[in-house]
Amino acid sequence: MNMTEKEENDLIREKFIPKNWNEVKSNDSWALFKIMSEFVEGYEKMAKIGPCVSVFGSARTQTGSEHYQMAEEIAFQLTKLGFGVITGGGPGIMEAANKGAQRGKGKSVGIGIKLPFETGLNKFVDYDYSINFDYFFARKVMFVKYAQGFIVLPGGLGTLDELFEALTLIQTNKTGRFPIVLVGTKFWSGLIGWLKETVMAAGNISEKDFELYRLVDTPEEAVGHIKAFYDKYMVKQNF
């Protein structure tokens, strides 16, 4: 559900309403406590979850579509290797991945976000591993902090945000060089082409940055890349 023009204008005008110091201090202080509580809840629920892979993709993907089925199969295969699956807990690709994780009897984690047009977490999220956030940035920390790999299927702005968050943290050595897998050559080739022909050509990234991800077209390739990475480092999964 999109916002009306009036609702959009009201949101903008609200930022320009003058506030005195007491109002600013009071509002910011309460927001700080809310932010802290979201991090505490997230850390407590996720701390003992074990090795997991975050699966990103569009909430608009239709049930039964090619990408939906791929996401379900990828998650299923991940659980057979002993990995849990983390998603945003919503519909589309997220639902498919949680469904695959449940089918594989693995950990099915849903990290949701409270939005006026969302219907809540999908039915395939494990209750013990379900969290709803008010703040996008707190939610994104959970996606990255507790994942040891990232599989990205076709999606929109939210998916791109999550992808580039992971890429940036790895590029800047703020997290380990965990595997990032992009699923769908046809979908991602335009973005990759722009990054090479425009962004790298302008000197804003280096050719080495293109080694941070693997581009694949099948569930077997996606899961195989995750497995090869952990076989190399002899990491034990959730067996």
VOPAGU-2260 file (C-alpha; in pm, 1 decimal, decimal comma):
REM VOPAGU-2260
SITE   aa  ch    i         X         Y         Z
SITE  MET   A    0       0,0       0,0       0,0
SITE  ASN   A    1     149,9     331,6    -110,0
SITE  MET   A    2     124,0     651,0      92,8
SITE  THR   A    3    -111,7     922,4     -22,2
SITE  GLU   A    4      29,7    1256,0    -133,3
SITE  LYS   A    5    -103,3    1413,9     187,6
SITE  GLU   A    6      70,3    1152,6     404,8
SITE  GLU   A    7     397,3    1207,7     220,5
SITE  ASN   A    8     370,0    1584,7     258,7
SITE  ASP   A    9     286,7    1552,6     628,9
SITE  LEU   A   10     600,6    1343,2     685,3
SITE  ILE   A   11     815,2    1607,3     518,1
SITE  ARG   A   12     652,0    1899,1     701,6
SITE  GLU   A   13     696,0    1722,8    1035,5
SITE  LYS   A   14    1073,8    1753,5     997,7
SITE  PHE   A   15    1047,7    2130,2     973,2
SITE  ILE   A   16     831,5    2183,2    1283,1
SITE  PRO   A   17    1039,8    2378,2    1537,4
SITE  LYS   A   18    1106,5    2193,7    1863,6
SITE  ASN   A   19    1250,4    2327,3    2185,4
SITE  TRP   A   20    1548,8    2165,2    2353,4
SITE  ASN   A   21    1340,6    1969,9    2603,1
SITE  GLU   A   22    1132,5    1814,2    2324,9
SITE  VAL   A   23    1443,0    1720,7    2126,0
SITE  LYS   A   24    1617,1    1574,6    2430,0
SITE  SER   A   25    1309,7    1380,6    2540,4
SITE  ASN   A   26    1235,2    1234,7    2195,9
SITE  ASP   A   27    1596,4    1139,3    2127,7
SITE  SER   A   28    1639,7     982,5    2471,2
SITE  TRP   A   29    1337,3     758,0    2428,4
SITE  ALA   A   30    1450,8     665,3    2076,5
SITE  LEU   A   31    1791,6     568,2    2216,6
SITE  PHE   A   32    1632,9     332,4    2469,8
SITE  LYS   A   33    1419,2     177,9    2195,6
SITE  ILE   A   34    1725,8     126,7    1974,8
SITE  MET   A   35    1915,1     -33,1    2262,6
SITE  SER   A   36    1625,4    -266,7    2335,8
SITE  GLU   A   37    1617,0    -384,6    1973,0
SITE  PHE   A   38    1988,4    -465,7    1978,6
SITE  VAL   A   39    1956,7    -647,0    2312,8
SITE  GLU   A   40    1662,9    -858,0    2192,3
SITE  GLY   A   41    1840,6    -935,7    1865,7
SITE  TYR   A   42    2167,3   -1033,1    2034,5
SITE  GLU   A   43    1992,6   -1251,6    2290,9
SITE  LYS   A   44    1786,6   -1441,4    2033,7
SITE  MET   A   45    2060,4   -1479,9    1774,7
SITE  ALA   A   46    2366,2   -1543,0    1993,6
SITE  LYS   A   47    2327,5   -1922,9    2007,5
SITE  ILE   A   48    2187,3   -1978,9    1661,6
SITE  GLY   A   49    2500,7   -2133,4    1511,4
SITE  PRO   A   50    2630,0   -2098,3    1154,8
SITE  CYS   A   51    2368,8   -1947,9     922,8
SITE  VAL   A   52    2338,0   -1808,0     572,1
SITE  SER   A   53    2134,0   -1494,3     503,1
SITE  VAL   A   54    1910,5   -1519,0     196,8
SITE  PHE   A   55    1798,7   -1189,8      39,2
SITE  GLY   A   56    1546,2   -1125,0    -237,8
SITE  SER   A   57    1223,7    -954,3    -336,7
SITE  ALA   A   58     910,8    -957,0    -122,4
SITE  ARG   A   59     712,5    -926,7    -447,7
SITE  THR   A   60     819,8   -1259,7    -595,5
SITE  GLN   A   61     511,7   -1470,4    -664,5
SITE  THR   A   62     459,5   -1805,9    -496,2
SITE  GLY   A   63     554,3   -2087,3    -729,9
SITE  SER   A   64     757,6   -1869,0    -967,2
SITE  GLU   A   65    1102,6   -1974,9   -1085,8
SITE  HIS   A   66    1288,4   -1758,7    -833,9
SITE  TYR   A   67    1054,3   -1862,3    -550,8
SITE  GLN   A   68    1126,4   -2228,5    -621,3
SITE  MET   A   69    1499,9   -2160,8    -644,9
SITE  ALA   A   70    1502,8   -1983,6    -308,6
SITE  GLU   A   71    1313,8   -2270,3    -145,0
SITE  GLU   A   72    1551,3   -2528,3    -289,7
SITE  ILE   A   73    1860,9   -2327,2    -193,2
SITE  ALA   A   74    1742,5   -2301,5     167,9
SITE  PHE   A   75    1652,5   -2670,4     176,6
SITE  GLN   A   76    1998,3   -2767,8      53,0
SITE  LEU   A   77    2164,3   -2532,1     301,9
SITE  THR   A   78    1987,7   -2698,9     593,0
SITE  LYS   A   79    2101,4   -3040,0     468,1
SITE  LEU   A   80    2457,7   -2909,7     506,7
SITE  GLY   A   81    2381,0   -2802,3     863,4
SITE  PHE   A   82    2328,9   -2429,5     809,8
SITE  GLY   A   83    2041,4   -2226,0     945,2
SITE  VAL   A   84    1868,4   -1977,0     713,9
SITE  ILE   A   85    1813,7   -1608,2     793,5
SITE  THR   A   86    1566,3   -1395,2     597,2
SITE  GLY   A   87    1372,6   -1073,5     640,4
SITE  GLY   A   88    1073,0   -1283,8     738,7
SITE  GLY   A   89     839,8   -1139,6     477,2
SITE  PRO   A   90     668,3   -1280,8     166,2
SITE  GLY   A   91     821,9   -1366,4    -171,2
SITE  ILE   A   92    1183,0   -1486,9    -171,0
SITE  MET   A   93    1195,5   -1459,2     208,0
SITE  GLU   A   94     894,5   -1685,3     252,3
SITE  ALA   A   95    1036,9   -1934,3       3,0
SITE  ALA   A   96    1369,4   -1954,5     187,9
SITE  ASN   A   97    1200,7   -1999,0     525,7
SITE  LYS   A   98     977,5   -2266,5     371,4
SITE  GLY   A   99    1281,4   -2452,1     238,4
SITE  ALA   A  100    1455,0   -2429,3     574,3
SITE  GLN   A  101    1151,8   -2575,4     751,8
SITE  ARG   A  102    1124,4   -2851,1     492,2
SITE  GLY   A  103    1486,6   -2939,0     562,4
SITE  LYS   A  104    1417,2   -2932,5     937,8
SITE  GLY   A  105    1676,7   -2660,0     985,0
SITE  LYS   A  106    1667,7   -2330,2    1171,3
SITE  SER   A  107    1434,3   -2086,6     994,8
SITE  VAL   A  108    1501,9   -1731,4    1114,5
SITE  GLY   A  109    1286,5   -1429,1    1032,1
SITE  ILE   A  110    1411,7   -1077,0    1104,9
SITE  GLY   A  111    1115,6    -858,4    1020,1
SITE  ILE   A  112    1055,0    -487,3    1001,2
SITE  LYS   A  113     740,1    -309,9    1120,2
SITE  LEU   A  114     587,0    -129,4     823,6
SITE  PRO   A  115     230,8      -4,5     771,8
SITE  PHE   A  116     188,5    -208,8     451,7
SITE  GLU   A  117     347,8    -535,3     570,2
SITE  THR   A  118     144,6    -829,1     701,1
SITE  GLY   A  119     397,5    -956,5     955,2
SITE  LEU   A  120     628,5   -1256,1     947,8
SITE  ASN   A  121     553,0   -1543,8     714,9
SITE  LYS   A  122     423,7   -1873,9     855,6
SITE  PHE   A  123     748,7   -2062,4     788,1
SITE  VAL   A  124     956,8   -1866,1    1040,9
SITE  ASP   A  125    1041,4   -2053,6    1361,8
SITE  TYR   A  126     874,3   -1881,5    1655,9
SITE  ASP   A  127    1190,3   -1902,5    1868,8
SITE  TYR   A  128    1387,7   -1722,5    1596,2
SITE  SER   A  129    1142,1   -1449,0    1501,6
SITE  ILE   A  130    1212,2   -1080,8    1567,2
SITE  ASN   A  131    1039,9    -763,2    1449,0
SITE  PHE   A  132    1233,4    -436,8    1433,3
SITE  ASP   A  133    1131,8     -72,8    1408,4
SITE  TYR   A  134    1474,5      38,3    1286,3
SITE  PHE   A  135    1620,1     -78,1     956,3
SITE  PHE   A  136    1979,1     -26,5    1071,5
SITE  ALA   A  137    1937,3    -247,9    1379,0
SITE  ARG   A  138    1780,7    -515,3    1161,1
SITE  LYS   A  139    2066,7    -501,6     909,8
SITE  VAL   A  140    2319,9    -561,5    1186,0
SITE  MET   A  141    2149,0    -893,8    1260,4
SITE  PHE   A  142    2158,1    -999,3     894,8
SITE  VAL   A  143    2534,3    -954,7     881,9
SITE  LYS   A  144    2654,7   -1022,0    1237,7
SITE  TYR   A  145    2501,9   -1368,9    1259,8
SITE  ALA   A  146    2551,7   -1488,5     901,2
SITE  GLN   A  147    2851,5   -1671,1     764,7
SITE  GLY   A  148    2742,9   -1634,3     403,7
SITE  PHE   A  149    2499,2   -1443,1     183,8
SITE  ILE   A  150    2287,2   -1565,2    -106,7
SITE  VAL   A  151    2113,9   -1289,7    -303,4
SITE  LEU   A  152    1828,9   -1358,8    -542,9
SITE  PRO   A  153    1658,6   -1099,9    -765,8
SITE  GLY   A  154    1503,4    -815,5    -569,7
SITE  GLY   A  155    1449,7    -443,6    -545,5
SITE  LEU   A  156    1586,0    -155,2    -339,7
SITE  GLY   A  157    1583,8    -344,6      -9,9
SITE  THR   A  158    1772,0    -636,4    -163,2
SITE  LEU   A  159    2029,9    -401,0    -317,1
SITE  ASP   A  160    2069,8    -225,7      18,2
SITE  GLU   A  161    2139,7    -558,0     191,8
SITE  LEU   A  162    2376,8    -671,7     -83,6
SITE  PHE   A  163    2585,3    -354,4     -79,5
SITE  GLU   A  164    2591,4    -350,8     300,1
SITE  ALA   A  165    2753,3    -695,2     297,7
SITE  LEU   A  166    2990,8    -603,1      13,6
SITE  THR   A  167    3099,5    -281,2     186,0
SITE  LEU   A  168    3164,4    -446,7     522,5
SITE  ILE   A  169    3375,0    -716,2     357,7
SITE  GLN   A  170    3557,9    -471,0     128,7
SITE  THR   A  171    3650,2    -251,7     426,6
SITE  ASN   A  172    3750,5    -549,8     643,5
SITE  LYS   A  173    3482,8    -475,0     900,1
SITE  THR   A  174    3372,4    -837,2     880,8
SITE  GLY   A  175    3527,3   -1160,1     758,0
SITE  ARG   A  176    3541,1   -1237,7     388,6
SITE  PHE   A  177    3237,4   -1461,3     391,1
SITE  PRO   A  178    3097,3   -1584,1      58,5
SITE  ILE   A  179    2844,4   -1371,7    -131,2
SITE  VAL   A  180    2649,2   -1549,2    -405,2
SITE  LEU   A  181    2435,4   -1368,4    -664,4
SITE  VAL   A  182    2174,0   -1595,7    -820,4
SITE  GLY   A  183    2064,9   -1516,7   -1176,1
SITE  THR   A  184    2315,8   -1409,3   -1441,1
SITE  LYS   A  185    2047,4   -1245,1   -1655,2
SITE  PHE   A  186    1915,4   -1037,0   -1364,4
SITE  TRP   A  187    2250,4    -923,1   -1220,8
SITE  SER   A  188    2451,2    -874,6   -1542,3
SITE  GLY   A  189    2319,4    -521,3   -1600,7
SITE  LEU   A  190    2424,3    -405,5   -1253,1
SITE  ILE   A  191    2763,2    -572,9   -1281,5
SITE  GLY   A  192    2814,9    -417,2   -1622,6
SITE  TRP   A  193    2737,3     -70,3   -1485,2
SITE  LEU   A  194    2972,2    -122,0   -1191,7
SITE  LYS   A  195    3253,3    -216,9   -1430,7
SITE  GLU   A  196    3189,4      27,0   -1712,9
SITE  THR   A  197    3092,4     330,6   -1506,0
SITE  VAL   A  198    3189,5     298,7   -1140,1
SITE  MET   A  199    3523,2     122,1   -1186,4
SITE  ALA   A  200    3600,3     328,4   -1497,6
SITE  ALA   A  201    3566,1     640,6   -1282,1
SITE  GLY   A  202    3816,8     495,6   -1034,2
SITE  ASN   A  203    3563,3     455,1    -753,8
SITE  ILE   A  204    3613,1      79,9    -707,6
SITE  SER   A  205    3887,7    -159,8    -811,0
SITE  GLU   A  206    3889,9    -475,4   -1020,4
SITE  LYS   A  207    3967,9    -669,8    -703,3
SITE  ASP   A  208    3624,2    -578,8    -566,0
SITE  PHE   A  209    3464,8    -805,3    -825,8
SITE  GLU   A  210    3623,0   -1100,3    -647,2
SITE  LEU   A  211    3396,3   -1041,1    -346,8
SITE  TYR   A  212    3101,7   -1229,6    -498,2
SITE  ARG   A  213    3020,9   -1533,1    -713,9
SITE  LEU   A  214    2757,9   -1523,3    -990,5
SITE  VAL   A  215    2558,9   -1846,7   -1040,7
SITE  ASP   A  216    2239,0   -1971,9   -1201,7
SITE  THR   A  217    2132,4   -2282,3   -1008,3
SITE  PRO   A  218    2063,0   -2378,5    -646,6
SITE  GLU   A  219    2335,7   -2641,2    -669,5
SITE  GLU   A  220    2594,6   -2382,2    -774,1
SITE  ALA   A  221    2486,3   -2140,4    -500,6
SITE  VAL   A  222    2500,4   -2395,9    -220,5
SITE  GLY   A  223    2811,9   -2554,5    -367,4
SITE  HIS   A  224    3001,0   -2226,2    -338,6
SITE  ILE   A  225    2901,1   -2193,1      28,6
SITE  LYS   A  226    3006,6   -2554,1      93,8
SITE  ALA   A  227    3341,5   -2510,7     -85,2
SITE  PHE   A  228    3418,7   -2206,7     126,9
SITE  TYR   A  229    3355,2   -2390,7     453,0
SITE  ASP   A  230    3530,9   -2705,8     338,1
SITE  LYS   A  231    3836,0   -2488,1     275,2
SITE  TYR   A  232    3831,1   -2349,2     628,4
SITE  MET   A  233    3710,9   -2676,5     784,1
SITE  VAL   A  234    3426,9   -2502,4     966,5
SITE  LYS   A  235    3179,7   -2727,1    1147,7
SITE  GLN   A  236    2813,6   -2656,7    1078,0
SITE  ASN   A  237    2510,1   -2728,8    1297,2
SITE  PHE   A  238    2539,1   -3108,1    1285,5
